[in-house]
């Protein structure tokens, strides 16, 4: 109940109505005119005064407009006047006359700041830097006012914006959804898009925030918001507020739950051992750090005496995530100890934070790589067997479909002798398309098992032996490799004379079921594709059919237009072996190819859509 009461109290206090200037006005709670001094000055008072002309005084003037609010509401513009004092030798009691002028009043208003300078130390150095800070609240200072502040010969001019140039917004903690919601006042109407950013600490980088809610667990005392109308130029004045600054105890737990420390052991240039660390937190924190030796227990860590350090406010830096980082090092620590780092804040103690064991990490990454390799090998084996089953299933399905539609004759589709994945895909697509048109189709790419068991030439003749009864046609795919292979085959045929005749005679015997002898293995040398032997066997059959004068009735050529058929080095026309065969260019002559296959070589429309070559 107490915790819930605290959260609801905070929710009420965070109802903020704020406006701001082009200088991104800071929002301050106030009760009255506020005057403060540094540690080097005492007895500070402020009272009304008159205009007194003092030509010179040892001060530096800085004026900043801010927003003065009562409990986060009823905000109005104020002036924050900061004076850096440079005391003269042996100076103690003193005063400064501060005047400001508002053109609407037509007169100057002055304040006398009285103070006492603490004497310097015996060594002649001042105890600390001396400064005065005056929060000036006056009804004369209003929005859209131009104010000039004078201190001796120094002066500073500031202009406060119009109240309608900046959006007002409120922050509310929603206990049910565990988040903080930012809401812009509905009364503020602007034609410009609303922009918002979030930052940690006053001097942190403000990062664009697209969401209007912030998770409650990430809210910290140093969290600030900026809201503005995006006018696309320097006229975009901003409202800035750090609404959680006065609730550090309530939100400090969120800070410490997000503190992390990285520790690394190293060696100094002198040869001694050191323990370097980096503390990361959402806000700059007040804490102490020290090294400790870790014992047998997981949470037991004995402090090393005389190494404790307090975090300094001067060397914090912001990282890319918007968190604050404090680096440090413990020098001349004892080597060989299991050293870690402890952190202690006002009400929290964290740790121990220990260095990462590099050997453990190496072993872990090695195991990860080994497991990855084993999984990759297992996946490759599974894909291999699965590929075989899928290919067998596809072949059976095609055979079944082609058998069901086989009422338009049988087609033997032969691949070129080169290995080209894109050409093979086009061959398979052509076979599937012919099946869909009702033809019974045999493709060498789909008949790997039969080719291995029978051999290329017997398999081809087993497909062609029923030409007269079933009207079988054989289609050869023409590519550059097929063109070159045909030319080489004819050249070797002419050179080997009698062996070529034996091959032709062997073709005739094969049709009678006798074993083929005398096949020239030299003609099949240099092939690249596993189906190159089938292509060479087809060349032998075409040569034999040329002798009989009927090669064009059994064989025809197709050329895929996406792949060139004529080799760049060839200066002659189509190889002699292919001359006289019908040829079709796909896909432009697909209809002509279907008509040729459907009508048959003896029909009245023979050769339609293609041409004899």
N, C-alpha and C positions, 0 to 999 in steps of 0.2 A: 504493500500500500504506500509505503514511504517513497519507494522508487517511482511509482506511478504519479504520486503527487508532485515529485520533483520534475518529471517530464512534462506534466501539464502546466506547471508553473513556467517552465522554459518555453513552452508553446505560446503562452500568453505574452511573455516578454519579447518573443521574436516577431510579433506583428509590427512590421517596420514600414513606415511611410517615409520615403527618402527621396531627395532631389540632389543634384550634383552639378558641378561646373566643368568646364573644359579641362580643368586640371585634375579631374577625377576626385571630387571632394571626399575626404575621409569623414566618417560619421562618428561623433563623440557624444557620450552622455554627459550632461552637465547639471549642476544645481545653482551655481552662481559664477561670477567672474573668477577665473582661476589663474593663480600666479605661482609658478614654481621656480626653484633655483637648483643649480648643480651642487655637488658635495663640497666644492671649493668656496661656496658662498652661503651665508647664514643671515637670519633676521630680515627676511624678504617681506616687504609690504608694498601695497599699491593704494594710491589715493588720487582724487581728482586734482588737477593742476591747471596752470595757465601757460600760455605760449611764452617760452623763454628762448631767445636766440643764443645758442651755443655753437660756435663755429666748428669745433672739433671735439670728438670724444672717442676713446679707444673701444669701439664696438663694431661688429659686423651684423648687418640687418638682413633678416629673411622673413618674408610675409607669405602666408599660405591661407587661402579661404578654406573653411571646413564647415561641416554641418553640426549644429548643436541641437541635441534632441533630449527630451525627457522620457526616460524608460523606452527608448526606441521609437517614440512618436512625437508629434508636434515639433518637427524639425524646422530650423531657421538658420540662415547663414551667419557665420561668425568669422573672426580673423584670428589666426594663430600667429603671434609675433614671437620670433625667436631671435635672441641677441647673444652673440658670442662676445664675452668680455675679455679684454686684454689689460689686466691690472697693472698700474704703474708701480714702481718700487716703493715699498713700505706703505702702499695704499690700503686702507681698511674701510671705514665708512664711506659710502658714496651713493649717488642716485643718477638716474637717467630719465630724461623728459621725453616721453613718447606722445606724438600728436598725430591725428589723422583728420583728413578732410573729405567730406562728402559734398559734391557740388550742389545737391538738392538743398542742403542746409545753408550754404553760403557762409560757413564759419568753420574754425578749427576746434577740435575737442582734444584735450591733453590729459595724460595720465603720468603721475610721478612714480617711478619704481625705485624704492629705497632698499638698500642691501648692505651687508658687511662682508668684505673679502677676508677669508681666513688667511693669516700670515703664511708666507712661504716657509718651507722646511729649512733647517740650518744649512743645507748644501746649496741653497739659493733657488731650488726648483719648486714650482707650485705643487700643491698636493694633488690636484686633478684639474681637468679642463673646466673653466668657469663659463656658465651660460645662464640666461634668464629666459623664461617662457611665459608668455601672457596669452590667455585665451580671452579675447575681447568680444563680449556680447553687448550689443547696443542696438536699440530699436532703429537707430539711424542707418544701420547697415542692413540692407534688404536685397532681394533678388533684383537683378538688372541694374545694380548700383556700381559706380566707379569710385574706388576708394584709394587715396594716396596717403601713405604712412611716412612720417618724418621722424628721424632720430638724429639730432645734430645736423651735419651736412649730408647725411644719408637719407635716401627716400626710395620708396618702392610703390608702384602703382599696380592694383589688381582690379579686374572687372568680374563681377558675379553674373552668371547667366540669368536669362529669363526663366521663371518657374515652369513654363510650358515647354521648354526645350529638352527636358529629361523625363524619362518615365519614373513613376514611383512604383515600388514593389514591396511585397511582404514575404516573409519566410515563416512557415508553419510546420511544426512537427506533427505528423500523423501517426499516432500510436498503433492503430489497427494495421496499417500497411508497413509500418516500421521504415518510414522515409520522411525526408524534409521536402516540402513543396514550395516552389517559388511562384508567386502570383503577382502579375502586373495589375495595377489598379484599373478597373474597367472604365473609370471616368477619364483615364488618359487615352485620348484618341489621336492617332497619328497615321498619315498615309505611308510612312516608312516602315520597313520590316524591323522587327525586334531582334536584337542580338544579345547574347549573354556569354560570359566566360567565368571560369572558376580558378582561383589561385590559392596557394598555401603561403602564409606569411605576407606582410605588406609589400615586400620587395620581390615576391615570387613572380614567375611568369604566369600570366593569365591565359589559360588555354580554353579555346572555344568549347562551349557546352551546348549540345543540341537538346538535351533532355531538361525538363523543368522540375525534375525530382532528383534527389540525392539519397542513396541508401543510408539509413540511420547509423549503421555500424561503421561507416566511413566518415562521419561528421567529426571534425576536430576543432579545438578552440581557435586554431590559426586559419581556419577556412574563411575565405572572403569571396564575394560575388560582385560582378560588374554587369550592369544592364544599361543598354542605350538603344536609341533609334538610329539605325544605319542610314545616314544621309549621303554616304558615299564620299564625304570630304571631311575636313577638319571641324565642321559644325556639329559633328556627332558627339555631344556631351554625354558623360556617363554618370550613373549612380553607382557608388561603391559602398559596400557595407561588409563588416566582419561581425556578424550578429552573435557569434558564439564566444567572443573573446572574454566575456565576463563570467563564463560558466566552465572554467577550466577543470574544476574538481569533478563535475558531472560527466564531462566528455574526455577526461584524461585517460580513461581506460581504453578508449578507441585508439589513442595514440600509441600506448604501450603494447597493445595487441598487434600492432603493425610494425613494431621495431624489429629489425634484423641486423645481425652482425656477421660479417665474413672475416675469417682469420687465416693468415698465411705465415708459415715459418720461413725465415730467410737468414741471410748472412750479410753483415755490414762490411764496408770496405776495409775496416781494421781487422777483419777476421772473426769478430765476435758474433754471437747469435742474436737475432732479433725476432720479435713477434709483431707483425703489422696487422692492423684491423681497420675495418670500415663499418661505421654504424649508420644505418639508414632508418629514417623515421618520417612520418607525414609532416611533423612540425619540429622546429628546433626545441630540444628538451634540455633540462638541467639534470645532469647525472654524473656519476663517477664510474670509471672503468678500471679494472685491475686484472693482472694475469693470475691464474691459479693452476695448481697441479691436480689433475684428475686422479681420484683414487679408484679402489675396486668397485665401489658403488656407482650406479649410473648418475646419481644426483650429487655426489659428494665431490667437492673441488676445494682444495686448501689454498688459500690466498698466499701469494708470494709477497713478503713484506717489502715496503719501501718502493713499490712500483705503482701505487694508486694514482690515477690522474682524474682531474675534473674537466668536463667538456667546456671548451671556450666558445664564446659567442661570435668570435671573429672569423673563424675558418670554415663555417658551414658553407656548403655549395649545393645548388639544386641540380638534380639529375633530369634525364629526359622524361621520366614518369611524373615529375612534379614533386617528388620526395626530396628530403634534405639529407645530405651525406656529410658525415664528420670522419675524416681519416685520422689515424694515430699509429704510434709504434711504441713498443717496449723494447728498449735496447739492453744489450749485455745480459740477456736471460741465460739460464743454464741449459746447455745442450743435453739431449737425451731424455728430457722429462716430457711427460704427456701433458703439454701446456694447453690451456684454454683461456677464455676471456669471460669475465662476469660484468654485468651492468646493473647499477642501482640508481633508481630515481627517488623521488620524494616518498612515494608509497609503494613502489614496485621494485622487485629484484628479478632480473632475467639472466638466464644462462644455466650451465656453461655453454659457450659457443666455442667449438673446437675446429682445428684445421681439418680439411678434407684429406683422407688418406689416399695419396695418389696411386699407391700400389693396388688398393682395393678398387679404385675407379678403373685402373687398367684391366684388372681381372674381370670386372663387370662388363666393360665394353668388349673385351675379347669373347666372353661368353655370349653376349648379344650378337656379335658378328657371326659366331659359329652357329647359333640357332637360326639366324637369318639364312645362312647358306644351306643348312639342312632343310629348311622350309622351302627354299627355292628349288632344290633338287627334287624334293617330294612332289612339289607342284608340277615340275616338268615331266616327271614320270606319269603322274595322273593325267596330264594333258595329252601325253603320247598315246596312252591306251584309250582315252576318251575319244581322241581324234580318229583312231582306227575304227571304233565302234560307230561313231557318227558317220564316217565315210561309208562304212558297210551298210548302215541303215539307209543313208541317202541313195546309195546305188540300188538297193532292193526296192525302195519306194519308186525310183525312176523307172526301174525295169517293170514294176507292177503297173504304173500309170501308162508307160509306153505300150505295154502289152494290152491294156484295156482299150487304148485308142488306136491300136495298130490296124487300121483299115485303109491306109494310104501308102503302103509300101514300107520298105526298110532302108535306113540310111546308115552308112558307116562314116563317121566323122574322125579325121586323122589330124593330129597336132603337128606343128612344125618341129624341126629337130633342135631348136634352141630353147634354153631355159629362160623364160620370161614370164613372171607371175601375172602381169597384166594381160598378156596374150592368152595365157591358160584360163584366166577368168572369162575372157570373151569367148573362148572355145566352149567352156561349160555353159555359158549363157545361151550360146547358139544351139547347143544340144537340147537344153531345157525348152527353148522356144519351139524347136521342131517337134519335141514330144507333145507340147501343148497343142500343136497343129494337127495331131493325130498320126504322126509318123512313128514307126518303130525305129529307135536310134541306138546305135552302138558307138561309144566313144572310147578311144584307147585310154584316155585319162581315167575312165570309170572301170576299166577292165584290167587292173594291175595283176590281180591273182591269176586270171586266165592267161595273161601274157607270160607270167613267170612259169606256169606249168606247161604251156604249149610251145612257146617261142614266138617271135614276131611274125615270121613268114607263115607258119601253119595257122596262127590265129587269124591273120588277114585273109588267107584263102578259105578258112572255115566261114568267114563272114561273107565272102564274095561268091561262094560256090553255087548259090541258088539264084543267080542273077536272072536267068531266063524265066524262072517260075514266079519269082516275087518282085521283079523289077527293082533290084537293089542298085543304089547309086553310092559311090564313094566320093567324099568331099575332102579335098586337101586345102589346108590353110596356108596361104602364100605370105611369107615374110622375107626379110633380107637374108636370114640364115637359110631358109628353104630355097631361095633363088640361087645362092652361092652353092648350096649342097647339090642342087640339080646340075649346075654347070660342072662341078667337080666330078659328079657321078658319070656324066656323059663323056667327060675327058678321059677318065680312067677306063670306061667301057671301050672307047675307041683304041686306047693304048693296049688293052689286054685281050683284044680279039677273041680268041678261042674260049677264054674263060667266060667272057660275056655270053657266048653262045651256050655254054654249059649251063649258065644261070637261067637262060630262057627255056632250055629244055627241062631244067629242074622245075620250072614253074608249071610246065604242062604235066609233069609227073605228079606234082603235088595235088593237082586237081583230081588225079586218079587215085589218090590215097597213098602213093609210094613215097619213100623218104627222099628228101631233096639232097643231092650231093653236088659238090663242086662250087658251093656258094663262096664267093670271093670275100673273105674276111677283111681284106684290105679296103674294100669299098665302104665298110662300116666303121672304119677307124676315124677318130677325131670327133665323134659325136659328143654332145654335151647333155642332152636331155635323155632320161630313161626311156623315152618313146621314140628316140632317133632311129632305132633298128626297124620299127614299124614303118617309119617314113621311107627308109631305104628299101624295105620290102615293097612298098607301094610304087617306088620308082621302077623296080624290076617288073612289076605287073604292068605299069603303063608302057614300058618298053615293049613287052610282049604283045599288049593290045595294039600298039602302033603297027607291029608287024602284020596283025590281022586286019588293021584298018577300022577298028571299032573302039578306040580309046575314048573318044568323045561321048560314046553311049554309056560308058560305065563310070568315068571319072569327070569331075568338074572342080574348078578352083574358086575359092573365096578370098577376098582381101579386106582386112579391117582398115578402114580409112584413117583410124587414129595412129596406125603404124605404117611406116614406109615399107614398100615391098621391094623396090629396086635398090640394090646396094650403091653407095656413092661411087665406088670404084668401077662399076660395070658400065661399059660404053655400048654394049650391044643390047638388042631387044630381049624379049622373053626367052628363057632357055629352050632349046630345041625340043626337049622332052615334054614341055608344057604347051607347045604350039598346037593349035587345033582343039584345045579343051575349052569348054565354056567357062567364063570367069565372071564373077559378080562382086561388086564393091559394096561392102556393108558399112553402115546401115542404109545408104541411099537406095540400093537395089534389092532390098529385102523382099519386096513383093514379087519382083522378077524371079528371085531364087525359089520362092515358094511355088510360083507358077511352073517353073521348070521341073521341080521335083514332083509336082502333082500331075502334070500332063505326061511326063515321061519323055525320053529322048526321041521316040518315034511319033509323038503326037503332032498335031498341026501347028501348035504354038511353041515348038521346041526352040530353046534359046531365047525366049522372050525376056526382056529386062536385062539381059547380059549380052556378052559378045564372044564370038569365037576368036581365039588368039593363036 
